[in-house]
Every structure is written in structure tokens, then in C-alpha cells.
Amino acid sequence: MNNKTVKIVGAGLAGCEAALTLASLGVDVVLYDIKPKQYTPAHKSPNFAELVCSNSLKSDTTEFATGVLKQELRTLNSFVLGCAYKAQIPAGKTLTVDREIFSSEVTKLIKGNSKIKFVCEEIDSFDNTTPTIIATGPLTTPKLSQYLSKKLGLSLYFYDAVAPIISADSIDYSKVFIANKFDNLDGDYINCPLTKQQYEDFVSNLTTAQRVPLKSFEDEKVFEGCMPVEVMAKRELNALRCGPLKAQGLVMPNGQQPYACVQLRKEDALGTAYNMVGFQTNLTFPEQKRIFTTIPGLEKTEFLRYGVMHRNSYINAPKLLNSYFQLKQQNNVFFAGQISGIEGYVESIASGLIVGLEMYCYINNLPILNFTTNTALGALANYLQAANPNNFQPMHINWGLFAPIDCPKQLKKEKIAERSKNYISNIYKEISKWKLEEQQ
Ligand SMILES: Cc1cc2nc3c(=O)[nH]c(=O)nc-3n(C[C@H](O)[C@H](O)[C@H](O)COP(=O)(O)OP(=O)(O)OC[C@H]3O[C@@H](n4cnc5c(N)ncnc54)[C@H](O)[C@@H]3O)c2cc1C
């Protein structure tokens, strides 16, 4: 087939998935990243596909929409998701990984692939002939952001917040208990229970705590899906008890349910570090130390990493892209990952896979692959085109994005998962045909 080389900018979750997908179809790829010469404010590792915050890729059962998305990615042999399973650590029904192992597995695949050439360079523009995928993520460098702003009107921005990570051996185990929610098994989570008084004092402390001042280019536009705890606390006394401090489904060793509960999830395979689940925050570091050490069991906790907040950038996809992540005004350019307007780790991997396949169709003059909204992959892609351009917000996969299904309510999720399986297996057959043709 064709002998065009595809340029991919950004070796994150989406860029790596797109590169490996195209390489598996026989396409030559040049993959660019600023790492390891330069880093964005959240990236620290020289390896590719770095997870910058939580180490959880969320639920792995088809009772949740994200589970259906993973099922589809597994059927289509997603390379990056495959690395996540290799790096998996126990955490109930969620797919949680050791972030170091995960990134080094992806890096090994990229560096060991003769079809992929890696170049460490900052890209600040694109031309109108080279097939190009922009996958530079929510922390796209200022030079490229400015170029995109000028060329496309990249005017939207929002905030994400990172939860603190604490050292396992600094936890007071006499005050905590180990359990998963709604599960009588031993459990993977450490739970710090709070009484009513402790909870109310904690909320009151949070509402008056000092936050890091935002920079001049930043604005108080908090991204709802990753809201800092101190912002949530200000909304309503019980907001945290309905959110990250929800105790429903947890039973203490004395047989009672706590009034509120902070959960800690393993950060690494050895269990030396724990992540404070849902504790994204923009409090100053001394305030994090002062307030989070009032949580029972964490009085002497050692913070391995404090929470932080960052600006995120994404394009106005409904204005700029078609439902195959392709730039309407310039067909040789595709966007993948968070910058395209989807939200989340697994969604970024998913968009990398879709864009890799659609780019293959584009350079080979094949009809585009239509995933349809009967699949999670298609539902995500469709959102980018169908959302309101006047109030566009990045979105993670959810049941509302799928095509409606005619069946009793209690069977809906099961039937959607079943329908997606059938559609994806047809797409898998189509891709297998391409691979056979490439080999001939
Ligand atoms: C602080 C923060 C915390 C987040 N936490 C979570 C979370 O807990 N769970 C979740 O599901 N999602 C989270 N997200 C959202 C999102 O899922 C992740 O950002 C995800 O990594 C996005 O994948 P990506 O491939 O689009 O970009 P990235 O994984 O960020 O990869 C982009 C790559 O492009 C490179 N790059 C940037 N600019 C250039 C340039 N001009 N030239 C060359 N290379 C460039 C970067 O170095 C980076 O390696 C978070 C986002 C942020 C910013």
C-alpha cells in the first residue's frame, strides 16, 4: 500500500497508541516529544505514556461504560491497554497500575518497533501536506498552544487537580481498616473513618484554607469531573460525604458504617505509597499538611507528593473536527487524546486507537471506519462532533453517549455491552483484512 510516513506529535497515551497501531499496519511513523530534554509542569519521567495523576484506569467491568470501552480496546488489541494489564496491581474491580512499570512497558514497545522513529523535539506548527497527528495533551507547550490559538482559535481552558501521595509506613494502622466498598473480601483500600464531629471540623478547616493563587493567564473555571476537595467542601456541608468521603458500602471492624471515610489506594506494586482517593487539591503545601494530617490515621503522614492544579488546554472539537478526529479545514491533520476534547486516561488511549485507524484509511484512500454510536469508541468520537460548540466541555465515556437501546431499564447496560461486542468484532474483521493485505 502507500509509503507515506505519518508524523505524530506527543508520546503520551494517545500518541503512543496511535503510533503502535499505525506501525502494526505497516506504516512508518516519526514520533516527537519534548521529553526527556524538556518537561511539561506535570510530567517527570523520561518514559512515554506517563500517568500524571491517579494510577487508576477506572472500573474494569461492563457494569460501567468505561468497562465497555476497555472491552472494545481489548478486542482490537490496544497496545497501551495491554501494557496496563501487564502493570496491573490489585485494587478491587478497577484497573490500577504500577505507573513506572506501565510507562516502561509502553516505552519498550515504542523503542523496539522498527517502524517507529523517535525524535526528541518540540513541535510548534504543522504543514498542509504531511499526515500529522497532534497528541500533545492537556499541557501542550506554550509555543504550539499559541500556534493552535492563532490558526484554529484554541480559546478554551480548564483545570485539573492532582491528589497527594503518602508513604505507607507513615500511616497509623491502629486507626484505619482495610476493605473494599461492598465487598467482604480482605480488600485493597486503606480506610480512614471519621466521626460526625471530625468530619465537620475537617470541612470547616477546608473551607477557610489557603489555596495557591492562580496565574495571570488562569481563571477560576473548575473542571467538574476533577473538582478540588476544598472547592467541593465550600459547596455544601455534606458534599464531601456524597463524594470522596462517602462511606456507603464500608463496614468497620466493629460492624458499623463510618460517618465519613477517606480511602487510600495503592500507588505501586510493593504498596509503599498510597494515593488519597478523590483528593485533588490546590491548597498550598503547608495547608495540605496541616489539614490532611487531621484525618484519623494520617496524623504523622509523610507526603511523597503534594496535590497540585494545572491548566489544561483542549480545542473546540465540535467547531473544528469531524467525528473521526480529523481537522475539517485541513484533512491531513488529526487530533488525538485530551487536546481533542475527550477526557481521561482510557479515553485518551481509545482516541489514539481510533485516530491511528482513521489515519490509515486517510493515507490509503480507504472509506473511513464507522464505529457508530453502538460502540463506546464511536460514541466518544461522535460526542466531539455532536456537542454544543458554544459551551464545549471535555467528556469521559458514559452511558448517555451510546445510541439508545430498546429494552427494559434493568437490562440496558448489559444489552449495550452485548451490542458493542458484535459491532466491534466486525470492525476487528475489517482491520484483520487490512493486515493480511499489507503482508501480501
Ligand atoms: C494534572 C493532570 C492530572 C490528570 N489526572 C487524571 C486522572 O487522574 N485520571 C484520568 O483519567 N485523567 C487524568 N488527566 C487527564 C488525561 O487523561 C491525561 O492528561 C492523559 O495523560 C492525556 O493523555 P494524552 O495522550 O492526551 O496526553 P499526555 O499523556 O499528556 O501526552 C502528551 C505528550 O505530549 C508531549 N508534548 C506536549 N507538547 C509538545 C510539543 N509541542 N511537541 C512535542 N511534544 C509535546 C508531552 O511531553 C507529553 O509526553 C489529568 C490531566 C492532568 C493535566
The ligand as a Gaussian input file, in Angstrom:
#p B3LYP/6-31G(d) Opt

LIG

0 1
 C       -2.517000      17.287000      36.134000
 C       -3.412000      16.322000      35.425000
 C       -3.951000      15.248000      36.103000
 C       -4.793000      14.319000      35.446000
 N       -5.291000      13.269000      36.122000
 C       -6.041000      12.332000      35.515000
 C       -6.507000      11.185000      36.221000
 O       -6.220000      11.026000      37.395000
 N       -7.252000      10.276000      35.565000
 C       -7.576000      10.432000      34.262000
 O       -8.251000       9.550000      33.712000
 N       -7.152000      11.508000      33.563000
 C       -6.408000      12.473000      34.142000
 N       -5.962000      13.583000      33.466000
 C       -6.440000      13.825000      32.090000
 C       -5.821000      12.978000      30.953000
 O       -6.396000      11.706000      30.975000
 C       -4.325000      12.833000      30.992000
 O       -3.765000      14.105000      30.892000
 C       -3.781000      11.958000      29.831000
 O       -2.445000      11.696000      30.061000
 C       -3.956000      12.589000      28.468000
 O       -3.331000      11.792000      27.505000
 P       -2.724000      12.444000      26.184000
 O       -2.126000      11.351000      25.397000
 O       -3.761000      13.284000      25.543000
 O       -1.598000      13.462000      26.687000
 P       -0.289000      13.198000      27.559000
 O       -0.327000      11.851000      28.158000
 O       -0.143000      14.384000      28.435000
 O        0.879000      13.210000      26.479000
 C        1.218000      14.367000      25.762000
 C        2.696000      14.328000      25.411000
 O        2.977000      15.390000      24.500000
 C        4.229000      15.985000      24.852000
 N        4.215000      17.363000      24.299000
 C        3.498000      18.420000      24.731000
 N        3.694000      19.478000      23.909000
 C        4.570000      19.077000      22.941000
 C        5.138000      19.705000      21.787000
 N        4.862000      20.996000      21.441000
 N        5.986000      18.995000      20.999000
 C        6.293000      17.693000      21.317000
 N        5.764000      17.056000      22.393000
 C        4.896000      17.736000      23.180000
 C        4.277000      15.875000      26.366000
 O        5.609000      15.896000      26.815000
 C        3.602000      14.525000      26.613000
 O        4.526000      13.464000      26.690000
 C       -5.116000      14.510000      34.073000
 C       -4.571000      15.603000      33.407000
 C       -3.727000      16.499000      34.070000
 C       -3.148000      17.642000      33.320000

